[in-house]
Amino acid sequence: MVDVAIAVVERFGARALSLTSVARHAGVGRATAYRMFGGRDELVQAIVEREVKTLGDLIAGWIASETDPAAKVSTMVVHVLAYIREHEALQYILRNEPEEIIATIVARGPDRDAATTIVDIIVANSVGNFSAEPELEAALIPDARRATEFMVRVVYSYMLIPGSAMSDDDIAAMVVRSTVRAAD
């Protein structure tokens, strides 16, 4: 059902995403979709969790052959930027419904400091994955969490405003200089 929901977004956009539309495109009853997800917010949460996990798995594969922490970070940034450009559902939203993306980034409500944003979710997931990469985790400055947050925020800025005088390699090099401890 999550695959179908992503396909609905790719074709019709985030505004068209509803449990009814997903059920119809999946060929199941509306009640089945409601039993699985409970509501649209839960469906969106399932999509976000799936996409964050998918990206985490891809990152692990991309950096697996790299031994140097700087090379790992560079590879990660370059590949994530390419992944974002090729992600059809995300690109549809960025072209046609950018407010949907902004809503996931901006903390809202009375307690803005406690609000969870997509950046928080990605950072938490990424930092959690660093246990498999202790050399990388140790090389990140000032620490893994803050370095990861910086990387995510940089990537998001290029996702939202893609035009740049810098190449993906230039961006990655700047992120490496900002987040990876210099080799002794």
C-alpha positions in Angstrom: 0.0 0.0 0.0 2.9 2.4 0.7 4.2 1.7 -2.8 0.8 2.6 -4.2 0.7 5.7 -2.1 4.1 6.8 -3.5 2.8 6.1 -7.0 -0.3 8.3 -6.4 2.0 11.1 -5.4 4.2 10.6 -8.4 1.2 10.8 -10.7 -1.2 13.1 -9.0 0.7 14.9 -6.2 0.5 15.0 -2.5 -2.8 16.9 -2.4 -4.4 13.9 -4.1 -3.1 11.5 -1.5 -6.0 10.0 0.5 -6.7 6.6 1.9 -9.6 6.4 -0.6 -7.4 7.1 -3.6 -4.7 4.7 -2.4 -7.3 2.0 -1.8 -8.8 2.5 -5.3 -5.4 2.4 -7.0 -4.4 -0.7 -4.9 -7.6 -2.5 -5.8 -8.7 -2.9 -2.2 -11.6 -1.6 -0.2 -11.5 1.7 1.6 -12.0 0.0 4.9 -8.8 -2.0 4.3 -6.8 1.2 3.9 -8.3 2.7 7.0 -7.6 -0.5 9.0 -3.9 -0.4 7.8 -3.2 3.3 8.4 -6.1 4.8 10.4 -5.9 8.1 8.6 -4.0 10.2 6.1 -1.5 11.4 8.6 -0.6 7.8 9.5 -0.3 7.0 5.7 2.1 10.0 5.3 4.1 8.9 8.3 4.4 5.4 6.8 5.6 6.9 3.5 8.2 9.1 5.3 9.4 6.1 7.4 9.7 3.9 4.3 11.6 6.6 2.3 14.0 7.4 5.2 14.7 3.7 5.6 15.2 3.2 1.9 17.6 6.2 1.7 19.5 4.9 4.8 19.9 1.5 3.1 21.1 3.1 -0.1 23.6 5.3 1.8 25.0 2.2 3.5 25.5 0.6 0.1 27.0 3.7 -1.4 29.6 4.2 1.3 30.4 0.5 2.0 33.4 0.4 -0.3 34.8 3.7 1.0 37.4 3.4 3.8 38.1 7.0 4.5 35.5 9.0 6.5 35.9 12.0 4.2 35.3 9.8 1.2 32.2 8.4 2.9 30.7 11.8 3.5 31.5 13.0 0.0 30.0 9.9 -1.6 27.0 10.2 0.6 26.3 13.9 -0.3 26.9 13.4 -4.0 24.6 10.3 -4.2 21.9 11.8 -2.0 21.7 14.9 -4.2 21.4 12.7 -7.3 18.8 10.5 -5.6 16.7 13.6 -4.8 16.8 14.8 -8.4 15.7 11.3 -9.6 12.9 10.8 -7.1 9.8 11.2 -9.1 7.3 11.7 -6.3 9.6 14.2 -4.6 10.2 16.1 -7.8 6.5 16.3 -8.6 5.9 17.8 -5.2 8.8 20.3 -5.6 7.6 21.4 -9.0 3.8 21.6 -8.2 3.2 21.6 -4.5 6.3 23.0 -2.7 4.3 24.0 0.3 3.8 20.3 1.1 7.6 20.0 1.5 7.9 23.2 3.4 5.3 21.9 5.8 7.5 18.9 6.7 10.6 21.1 7.3 9.1 24.0 9.3 8.4 23.5 12.9 4.9 24.8 13.7 2.7 25.1 16.7 2.9 26.6 20.1 6.1 24.6 21.1 8.1 25.0 17.9 11.3 23.9 19.7 9.7 20.5 20.5 8.1 19.9 17.1 9.5 17.1 15.0 10.4 17.9 11.4 11.6 15.7 8.6 15.1 17.0 9.3 14.8 15.6 12.8 13.6 12.3 11.5 16.4 11.9 9.0 19.1 13.0 11.4 17.8 10.6 14.1 17.8 7.7 11.6 21.2 8.6 10.2 22.9 8.9 13.5 21.3 5.6 14.6 22.9 4.0 11.5 26.4 5.3 12.4 26.8 2.5 15.0 27.8 0.4 11.9 30.3 3.0 11.0 32.3 3.8 14.2 35.3 5.3 12.3 33.0 7.7 10.5 31.1 8.6 13.6 34.4 9.3 15.5 35.6 11.6 12.6 32.5 13.8 12.5 32.8 17.3 14.1 31.7 18.7 16.4 29.9 15.3 16.9 27.9 12.9 14.8 24.5 14.4 15.5 25.4 18.0 14.7 27.5 17.1 11.7 24.6 15.0 10.3 22.1 17.8 10.9 24.4 20.2 9.0 24.6 17.7 6.1 20.9 17.2 6.0 20.2 21.0 6.1 22.7 21.6 3.2 21.1 18.8 1.1 17.7 20.2 1.8 18.7 23.7 0.8 19.9 22.4 -2.6 16.8 20.3 -2.9 14.6 23.4 -2.4 16.7 25.7 -4.5 18.5 23.4 -7.0 20.3 26.0 -9.2 23.9 26.6 -8.1 27.2 27.7 -9.4 28.6 24.6 -7.5 28.6 21.1 -8.7 27.6 18.2 -6.5 31.3 17.4 -5.9 31.9 21.1 -4.9 29.0 20.9 -2.4 30.3 17.5 -1.1 33.8 18.9 -0.6 32.5 21.9 1.4 30.4 19.6 3.6 33.5 17.4 4.1 35.6 20.4 5.2 32.8 21.5 7.6 32.0 18.1 9.2 35.0 15.7 9.0 38.0 16.0 11.3 41.2 16.6 9.4 43.4 13.5 9.1 46.4 13.7 11.5 
